[in-house]
């Protein structure tokens, strides 16, 4: 089972910052889950919430800031005294860094609230520039966004995010024509996993932050857990 760091090593460092991503690599994660949105001036940035209020010292919508304005905000939030000022990374900055690592990146297109028209077409050339085609999974809660990206780049790996308890999710995912199902881990049962696996679909589940759940999901045959504490997941998987 693979161990992906949710927004980087977000259990101990400010989420979706280059610091959190570097720390995930250092602790032995297999991959990183991160989030991409568009600024007012059409630049790709790495941030989870549609608003900056929770994770920075600013307020308002990401889409109402230019890149220059966003990068003046401090993304260290509750960790500021420990780690100092942290910027919101650009997608290009992240891809340039991760290209030199063995990490796989689960890129969540944050198109579930605001569709960010054209975001898929902006993401694709950046991946090509850094030769990341074989090192990414593209996912979104907006399944139409996934299909738009798939039309542009049919050979990438894709995942359908969901927090709902779908009936026959394996059949649904296969029917949409993508390789991975990305559910909330609490919705997974042995029966659900078996149904998904019967359709030869990969299961990458979020947000798994306790040892018991990691062990249970491993026993179910889940392919990857995405959690805030990749160090803990690594210990469990190694039997430490």
DRENVEX-805602 format. One record per residue (C-alpha): residue number from 1; residue in three letters; x, y, z. Coordinates in Angstrom, 3 decimals. Example, Ala and Ser with C-alpha at 12.3 -4.5 7.8 and 13.67 -1.06 7.14 Angstrom:
REM residues 2
(1, ALA, (12.300, -4.500, 7.800))
(2, SER, (13.670, -1.060, 7.140))
***
This chain:
REM residues 240
(1, UNK, (0.000, 0.000, 0.000))
(2, UNK, (1.320, 3.442, -0.947))
(3, UNK, (1.700, 6.322, 1.502))
(4, UNK, (0.757, 9.763, 0.155))
(5, UNK, (1.178, 12.931, 2.216))
(6, UNK, (-2.056, 14.960, 2.295))
(7, UNK, (-1.204, 18.535, 1.292))
(8, UNK, (2.354, 17.540, 2.154))
(9, UNK, (3.304, 16.662, 5.732))
(10, UNK, (0.359, 18.763, 6.902))
(11, UNK, (0.082, 17.195, 10.348))
(12, UNK, (3.266, 18.951, 11.463))
(13, UNK, (3.918, 21.696, 8.908))
(14, UNK, (1.799, 24.329, 7.125))
(15, UNK, (-0.201, 22.559, 4.451))
(16, UNK, (0.481, 22.971, 0.741))
(17, UNK, (3.768, 24.788, 1.293))
(18, UNK, (7.128, 23.814, -0.118))
(19, UNK, (8.246, 23.142, 3.459))
(20, UNK, (5.469, 20.576, 3.954))
(21, UNK, (6.314, 18.957, 0.634))
(22, UNK, (10.030, 18.709, 1.424))
(23, UNK, (9.273, 17.239, 4.849))
(24, UNK, (7.016, 14.612, 3.256))
(25, UNK, (9.897, 13.531, 1.049))
(26, UNK, (12.294, 13.462, 4.002))
(27, UNK, (10.034, 11.201, 6.065))
(28, UNK, (9.726, 8.623, 3.301))
(29, UNK, (6.337, 9.265, 1.708))
(30, UNK, (5.702, 7.631, -1.664))
(31, UNK, (3.755, 10.595, -2.972))
(32, UNK, (2.104, 13.928, -2.276))
(33, UNK, (-1.491, 15.054, -2.600))
(34, UNK, (-1.869, 18.752, -3.360))
(35, UNK, (-4.431, 21.241, -4.666))
(36, UNK, (-4.404, 23.656, -7.603))
(37, UNK, (-6.460, 26.808, -8.164))
(38, UNK, (-6.309, 29.873, -10.421))
(39, UNK, (-5.522, 33.441, -9.415))
(40, UNK, (-7.279, 36.548, -10.686))
(41, UNK, (-4.587, 36.931, -13.344))
(42, UNK, (-4.802, 33.305, -14.439))
(43, UNK, (-1.815, 31.828, -12.632))
(44, UNK, (-1.805, 28.322, -11.139))
(45, UNK, (-1.247, 28.245, -7.373))
(46, UNK, (-1.138, 25.495, -4.749))
(47, UNK, (-3.763, 26.033, -2.043))
(48, UNK, (-6.681, 23.979, -0.736))
(49, UNK, (-9.473, 26.335, 0.334))
(50, UNK, (-11.220, 28.617, -2.131))
(51, UNK, (-10.641, 31.337, 0.468))
(52, UNK, (-7.296, 32.266, 1.988))
(53, UNK, (-8.656, 32.935, 5.492))
(54, UNK, (-7.909, 29.607, 7.168))
(55, UNK, (-4.355, 29.015, 5.962))
(56, UNK, (-2.919, 32.519, 5.594))
(57, UNK, (-3.002, 35.922, 7.267))
(58, UNK, (-5.231, 37.230, 4.479))
(59, UNK, (-8.942, 37.172, 3.776))
(60, UNK, (-11.052, 36.645, 0.682))
(61, UNK, (-11.210, 34.372, -2.342))
(62, UNK, (-8.117, 33.017, -4.053))
(63, UNK, (-9.632, 33.943, -7.416))
(64, UNK, (-9.860, 37.615, -6.363))
(65, UNK, (-6.093, 37.915, -5.782))
(66, UNK, (-3.356, 38.305, -8.364))
(67, UNK, (-0.338, 36.045, -7.982))
(68, UNK, (1.765, 38.957, -6.761))
(69, UNK, (-0.828, 39.794, -4.108))
(70, UNK, (-1.170, 36.174, -2.988))
(71, UNK, (2.551, 35.710, -2.543))
(72, UNK, (2.652, 38.560, -0.050))
(73, UNK, (0.467, 36.495, 2.295))
(74, UNK, (1.996, 34.313, 5.003))
(75, UNK, (0.933, 30.690, 4.515))
(76, UNK, (2.566, 29.497, 7.747))
(77, UNK, (-0.606, 30.315, 9.773))
(78, UNK, (-0.599, 28.381, 13.097))
(79, UNK, (3.027, 27.326, 12.644))
(80, UNK, (4.378, 30.839, 12.075))
(81, UNK, (6.538, 31.000, 15.205))
(82, UNK, (8.082, 27.614, 14.456))
(83, UNK, (8.719, 27.810, 10.716))
(84, UNK, (8.644, 31.485, 9.760))
(85, UNK, (7.060, 33.088, 6.709))
(86, UNK, (5.878, 30.659, 4.022))
(87, UNK, (4.583, 31.646, 0.599))
(88, UNK, (1.773, 30.061, -1.366))
(89, UNK, (3.655, 28.074, -4.023))
(90, UNK, (2.997, 28.337, -7.712))
(91, UNK, (2.210, 25.110, -9.508))
(92, UNK, (5.291, 25.642, -11.654))
(93, UNK, (7.479, 25.961, -8.553))
(94, UNK, (6.103, 22.717, -7.150))
(95, UNK, (6.509, 20.809, -10.420))
(96, UNK, (10.067, 22.052, -10.896))
(97, UNK, (10.928, 20.735, -7.428))
(98, UNK, (9.081, 17.411, -7.561))
(99, UNK, (10.574, 16.550, -10.962))
(100, UNK, (13.872, 15.924, -9.184))
(101, UNK, (12.353, 13.474, -6.695))
(102, UNK, (10.878, 9.948, -6.940))
(103, UNK, (7.520, 11.186, -5.631))
(104, UNK, (4.204, 10.656, -7.384))
(105, UNK, (1.848, 13.650, -7.166))
(106, UNK, (-1.909, 13.452, -6.796))
(107, UNK, (-2.999, 16.797, -8.239))
(108, UNK, (-6.471, 17.814, -7.135))
(109, UNK, (-8.079, 20.295, -9.490))
(110, UNK, (-10.068, 22.478, -7.072))
(111, UNK, (-12.962, 22.874, -9.465))
(112, UNK, (-15.684, 21.592, -7.168))
(113, UNK, (-16.864, 25.045, -6.001))
(114, UNK, (-15.604, 27.347, -8.751))
(115, UNK, (-15.068, 25.596, -12.101))
(116, UNK, (-12.073, 27.792, -13.015))
(117, UNK, (-12.674, 27.599, -16.785))
(118, UNK, (-9.486, 26.676, -18.614))
(119, UNK, (-7.577, 25.376, -15.582))
(120, UNK, (-7.105, 21.962, -17.159))
(121, UNK, (-5.485, 23.487, -20.241))
(122, UNK, (-3.078, 25.429, -18.009))
(123, UNK, (-2.053, 22.409, -15.929))
(124, UNK, (-1.198, 20.154, -18.867))
(125, UNK, (1.736, 22.112, -20.401))
(126, UNK, (3.373, 22.508, -16.989))
(127, UNK, (3.339, 18.745, -16.535))
(128, UNK, (4.868, 18.339, -19.978))
(129, UNK, (7.529, 20.965, -19.292))
(130, UNK, (8.825, 19.001, -16.311))
(131, UNK, (8.214, 15.535, -17.839))
(132, UNK, (5.796, 14.485, -15.109))
(133, UNK, (3.361, 12.579, -17.299))
(134, UNK, (4.161, 9.250, -15.618))
(135, UNK, (4.364, 10.664, -12.091))
(136, UNK, (0.920, 12.203, -11.565))
(137, UNK, (-2.687, 11.334, -10.796))
(138, UNK, (-5.228, 14.020, -11.704))
(139, UNK, (-8.312, 14.095, -9.475))
(140, UNK, (-11.280, 16.291, -8.651))
(141, UNK, (-14.641, 16.248, -6.921))
(142, UNK, (-15.867, 17.770, -10.194))
(143, UNK, (-15.887, 14.698, -12.392))
(144, UNK, (-16.592, 16.786, -15.475))
(145, UNK, (-13.306, 18.585, -14.815))
(146, UNK, (-11.531, 15.218, -14.745))
(147, UNK, (-13.016, 14.370, -18.131))
(148, UNK, (-12.023, 17.749, -19.567))
(149, UNK, (-8.445, 17.084, -18.508))
(150, UNK, (-8.633, 13.548, -19.871))
(151, UNK, (-9.701, 14.894, -23.261))
(152, UNK, (-6.534, 17.020, -23.327))
(153, UNK, (-4.200, 14.355, -21.937))
(154, UNK, (-5.759, 10.910, -22.387))
(155, UNK, (-2.693, 8.954, -21.267))
(156, UNK, (-2.449, 10.393, -17.731))
(157, UNK, (-3.793, 8.581, -14.676))
(158, UNK, (-7.073, 9.960, -13.273))
(159, UNK, (-9.093, 9.603, -10.093))
(160, UNK, (-12.656, 10.470, -9.085))
(161, UNK, (-12.918, 12.121, -5.674))
(162, UNK, (-16.049, 11.634, -3.599))
(163, UNK, (-17.203, 12.006, -0.001))
(164, UNK, (-20.503, 10.230, -0.661))
(165, UNK, (-21.354, 6.544, -0.252))
(166, UNK, (-21.747, 5.582, -3.898))
(167, UNK, (-23.597, 2.471, -4.992))
(168, UNK, (-21.294, 0.307, -7.125))
(169, UNK, (-18.465, 2.855, -7.264))
(170, UNK, (-16.240, 0.489, -9.243))
(171, UNK, (-18.811, 0.216, -12.014))
(172, UNK, (-19.259, 3.989, -11.991))
(173, UNK, (-15.523, 4.708, -12.163))
(174, UNK, (-14.974, 2.172, -14.927))
(175, UNK, (-17.953, 3.591, -16.804))
(176, UNK, (-16.489, 7.087, -16.666))
(177, UNK, (-13.298, 5.646, -18.109))
(178, UNK, (-10.745, 6.488, -15.420))
(179, UNK, (-8.362, 4.298, -13.471))
(180, UNK, (-8.790, 5.352, -9.828))
(181, UNK, (-11.485, 5.817, -7.196))
(182, UNK, (-10.639, 8.398, -4.471))
(183, UNK, (-13.197, 8.083, -1.659))
(184, UNK, (-13.327, 9.300, 1.921))
(185, UNK, (-11.903, 6.365, 3.854))
(186, UNK, (-14.889, 6.102, 6.187))
(187, UNK, (-17.065, 5.050, 3.266))
(188, UNK, (-14.971, 1.970, 2.513))
(189, UNK, (-16.047, -1.490, 3.593))
(190, UNK, (-14.613, -4.854, 2.611))
(191, UNK, (-17.581, -5.295, 0.275))
(192, UNK, (-17.088, -1.893, -1.359))
(193, UNK, (-13.396, -2.537, -1.897))
(194, UNK, (-14.188, -5.930, -3.442))
(195, UNK, (-16.683, -4.347, -5.854))
(196, UNK, (-14.189, -1.680, -6.916))
(197, UNK, (-11.408, -4.233, -7.336))
(198, UNK, (-13.695, -6.441, -9.448))
(199, UNK, (-13.634, -3.604, -11.984))
(200, UNK, (-9.808, -3.377, -11.811))
(201, UNK, (-9.932, 0.126, -10.342))
(202, UNK, (-7.204, 1.520, -8.055))
(203, UNK, (-8.375, 2.817, -4.656))
(204, UNK, (-6.605, 5.851, -3.169))
(205, UNK, (-8.418, 7.020, -0.037))
(206, UNK, (-8.312, 10.154, 2.154))
(207, UNK, (-7.792, 11.455, 4.937))
(208, UNK, (-6.359, 8.591, 7.023))
(209, UNK, (-4.781, 9.812, 10.262))
(210, UNK, (-4.877, 6.913, 12.741))
(211, UNK, (-2.980, 3.641, 12.915))
(212, UNK, (-6.014, 1.379, 13.242))
(213, UNK, (-7.548, 2.731, 10.043))
(214, UNK, (-4.270, 2.333, 8.143))
(215, UNK, (-4.103, -1.324, 9.167))
(216, UNK, (-7.749, -1.950, 8.305))
(217, UNK, (-7.420, -0.370, 4.874))
(218, UNK, (-4.256, -2.337, 4.192))
(219, UNK, (-6.102, -5.538, 5.085))
(220, UNK, (-8.951, -4.557, 2.752))
(221, UNK, (-6.465, -4.277, -0.112))
(222, UNK, (-6.642, -0.506, -0.621))
(223, UNK, (-3.858, 0.717, -2.908))
(224, UNK, (-2.965, 4.013, -1.231))
(225, UNK, (-3.780, 6.006, 1.891))
(226, UNK, (-3.564, 9.791, 1.834))
(227, UNK, (-2.972, 11.266, 5.273))
(228, UNK, (-1.606, 14.183, 7.243))
(229, UNK, (1.005, 12.059, 9.044))
(230, UNK, (3.075, 10.154, 6.482))
(231, UNK, (5.616, 9.317, 9.186))
(232, UNK, (2.940, 7.399, 11.120))
(233, UNK, (1.731, 5.592, 8.000))
(234, UNK, (5.284, 4.582, 7.172))
(235, UNK, (5.784, 3.141, 10.665))
(236, UNK, (2.570, 1.116, 10.422))
(237, UNK, (3.347, -0.229, 6.963))
(238, UNK, (6.848, -1.200, 8.026))
(239, UNK, (5.514, -2.867, 11.171))
(240, UNK, (7.519, -0.626, 13.488))
***
